[in-house]
């Protein structure tokens, strides 16, 4: 259940990174303190989406339909049957990919929804259908039929969902049994840079290495990348859909040479893709700017709505999200 990191590829990494899409909005997809405390300390990637605004854009809903995992479709169906109107009740949606402990590479994902939920109506519907919760301390976990997932209302405006083990880990962080993301200085600092965007994500050093290998493809096996990958400290990106599509990614290395080397590798990968891509892909890559400065490498992408729509149907996008 949602245990793989989001797939990424060159200028298009932002498309697959949003398991759901954002839409034109001037709002920020910020997490409440309650939601932040439910993200475990060992988070590898956090993706946060202005979920309500996407309902106003046909293009965003089209993108959502193309990249939404089957598990989330099952979750949507289960919530609808439970009495939650996702189109009106959910305001922000976050997904945290985290390691189950500091000493393991095992990854799992938990979802956190924020909004104004009709909690009592949903719970009444559970009781009507004889759905019984299990307790984790004082927290009630309700199983969602045929999904293998559970949900827990931690307050009237915050809901945690996912596989039972993942939700329990999130509750351990929120209840102070285990450390939360609030004690992860690197991730909290990265979040300050991007959490005013309608869609944003932060990755730790391991998540950044995974992302860069996916982005670089064959170039990721070159000696140059092997030399600098251990210097990757983290990364963050934001997307804005207010006037066309804008995407900005920053990778921190703390080292000018490492940032310049990665910038060169990415530039080479873009040139290779331009030689074989479709017209839409070539245009997207032409709209991509790559630079490095003071130990940071940056990627900027911008496109109008029509070019973005064509990009959704391109072979590169299709291969990236399947």
N, C-alpha and C positions, 0 to 999 in steps of 0.2 A: 504494500500500500504506500505509494508515493515515496519510495525510499531512494530514488535516484536523484542526483543533482540535476538542475535544469540544463538542458542541452543548449549550447551556444555555438555561433559561427560567424567570425569576422564582424562586419557591420551589422549583421542581422541578429546578433546574440540577444539583443533586447526583446526581440519578438518571442522567442521560445522561453526566455527567462520569465515572462509573465504567463504563468499557467492559465491565468485569466487576463483579460486586457483592461486597460484603462480607457477613458474617453475624454473629450474636451472638458476641461474643468479648471477653475481658478482655485479650487480647494486643495489643501495639502492632505496627503494620506498619512497622518501622524498617529502614532500609537499612544493610548492612554498609559498611565503608570501601571495600572492593573494588568494590561496586556503585556507590557514590557517585562514585568516580573514573572510572567508565565513562560518566557523564553529562557531555556536552560543556558547556563554559562558557556557550555561547549558548542555554541551555535556555529555552524560552518557557513550558512547562508540564510539571510532573512529577506523575504520579498513582501512588500506592502503595497496594496492597491486601493485606490479610491473606487470602491465597488459600486456605489450608488450612481456615480456620474456616468458609468459605462452604459447604463440603460438608455441614455439619450442619444447614442450614436450607433447607427446601423453598421458602420465599418468596424467599430469596436466589438459589437456582438458577433459579427462575422469572424473576426480574429479569435474571439473567445471560443466559438464553435469549432474552429480548426485545431486549437491547441489544448482544449480542456480535457484532462484525463478522464477515462471512464469512471474512476473511483469518485471523482467530484460530481459527475453527473448523477451517480447513484446517491451521493450525499444530498444533492439538491432535491431529488425526488423524495428522499426520506424526510427531509425537513418540511417540504410542502405538505406531505401527508400528516406531519406532526402539527401543522397549523402555522408555520412560519412563512411569511411572504418574502422571499429573497429579494424581489424587485423593490420593496419598499422598506424592509426592516434592516437589512444589512447596509452599513455605511462604509466600513473599512474591512478588508480581508487580508490577513497576513499568513504566510507559510514560513515556518522555521525548520530548516534542515539541520539537525544537530547530532553530535556524537553522544552515544549513550553513557560514556564516561571518558575521562581524560586519558585513560590508558588503552583505549580501543579505537579502531577505525570504523566500527559498526555505526551506520547512520540510520536515522529514522526521521519522519516528518510529522509535525503537528500543525493544525490550523487554528487560527484565532480570529473570531469574527467580532466586530464591534457594531453597535447600533442600538435602536430602541426596540427591544424584543417583547412580544406579548408572552412573557415567561409563564404566567399563570394559565393562560389558555393552552399553551403547549403541554405543560405538566398535566393539566386536566385531561388532555387528549391521550397522554401516556397512560394515565390511570384508567381511562375508559377502555383502552385496549390492553389493559393488564400488563403493561410494560413496567417491570420492576427494576429499580436502580441498584447498583452496588456502591458501597461506601468506601471512600479513601479519606480517612479521617472524618471530617464533616462534609466533604464534597460528595455529591450524588452523580454517578455516571450512568447515563441512560443508553442502553443499546439501541442502535438504529437497524431495523430489520433488513436483512439481506445485503448489508454493506460491510459487515465486519468492523464497523466503527462505533464509537460511543461519543456522546456529547455531555458537557457539563457547563451549567450556568454558574460562573464564579461571582457574578453580580447581574443586575438588571440590564446592563449594557455590554457585557463581555461574555462570550461563549467560547469554550475550547472544544475542539473535535479532532478525531483521528483514531488510529488504532489504540486499543486500551492501554497498552504499555507506554505508548508515546504520550497520551493524555496524563497518565500517572506521573511520568517524568516532568511534564509541564507543571502539574499541581505541586510536585515536590519543590520545584523552583519557586513557585508563587507563595507557598506556605513556609518558605525558609528552611525546609528540610535539606535542600541542596542549593548551591549558589545559582543565581540567575544571571541573565545578561547584564544586569545593572552593575555587576562586579567585573565585567569584561571591559576594561578601559579602552582597548583598541576598537572594539565594535561600537561602543557608545560614542567614541569620538568620530568615527566614520559616519554614524547616523546623523550627527549634527549637520553634516555637509549636504545631505540629500533629502532629509525628511520633509522638505517643503514641496516636493514634487508630487504630482498625482500618482505616479508609479515610481517606486524606488527599491533598491536592493543594496545590501552590504554583504561582503564576503570576507572571511578571515584568510590567513595565509594559505591554508590547505585548500580552501574553496577557490582561491585565486589561482593556485597552481592547476587545479582540475579544469577551471574555466579556460585558462590560457592554452592548455594542451588541446582542448576541444576547438578553440578558435584557430590555433595554428595548424592543426591537422598534421600532415607529414613534416612540416617545418618544426613541430614540437619535439621531434626526435633528433634534431641537429645538436651538435656539440655546444653551440652558442647558448641554446636554451638550457641545456643541462647545467651549464656554468652559472647562469643567473637565476634559475628558478628558486633556489634556496634563499635568495634575497628578496623575494616577493613578500611584502608585509601585509597586504590586504588590498581591497578594491571596493569601489562603490559606484553606482550609476543611478541616474534619474531619467525619466521620460516625461515629456510634456506633449499634449495633443491639442493645445488650444488653437494654434495656427499651423496646420499641417502636423508633422511628427518630428520631434526633436529628441535626440538621445545623447547623453554625455556620460562617458565612463572614465574614471580615474583609477590608475593602478599605482600604488605606492611601493617603492623599493628602498627608499632612503639612500639610494646610491645612483649617482648620475650616469655611470657607465652601464649599470644594469637597465636603467630606464631607456637609455639610448639603444642598447642592444635589442630589447624587446620591441621598441618602436621600429627598428630596422627589419626585424623578422616579420612583424605584422604588415609592414609596407610591401615586403616581398610576397607574402601570402595573398594580399589584395591584388597585386599585379598578375599573379598566376591565375586567380579566379576570374579576372577581367578577360583573360584570353579565351576562356571556355564557357563563361556564363551567358544567360539569356540577355535580351535587351534590358529587361527590368532589373536584372541582377547587376549588369554593367552600370546602369544608371545609379543604382543604390551605392555601389562601390565608388563611383565618381563623386557622390555626395558625401563621402566619408573622409574626414581629415584626421591624421595621426600625427602626434607630436610628443616631444619629451622635454622636461624642464625641471631642474633642481630635484632630481630623484623621483619624479613622477611622470608617468606616461599617460596621455589622454587620447580618447577617441571621441570625435564629434560627428554625429550623423543628423541630417535634416532632409526632409522630403515633403512634397505637397501631398494632399489626400489622394489624388489620382495615381501618382507614382507608387504610393504606399499600397493602394488597393491592388495594383498590378503585381507588386512584390509578393503579396499573399498567395498568388496563384503560380509563382515561379517554382521551377524544379528545385532550386536551392532551398527555398523555404520549406517545401514539402519534405525534402530529405532530412531537413534539420529537426523537424518536429515529430517524425515518425521513427 
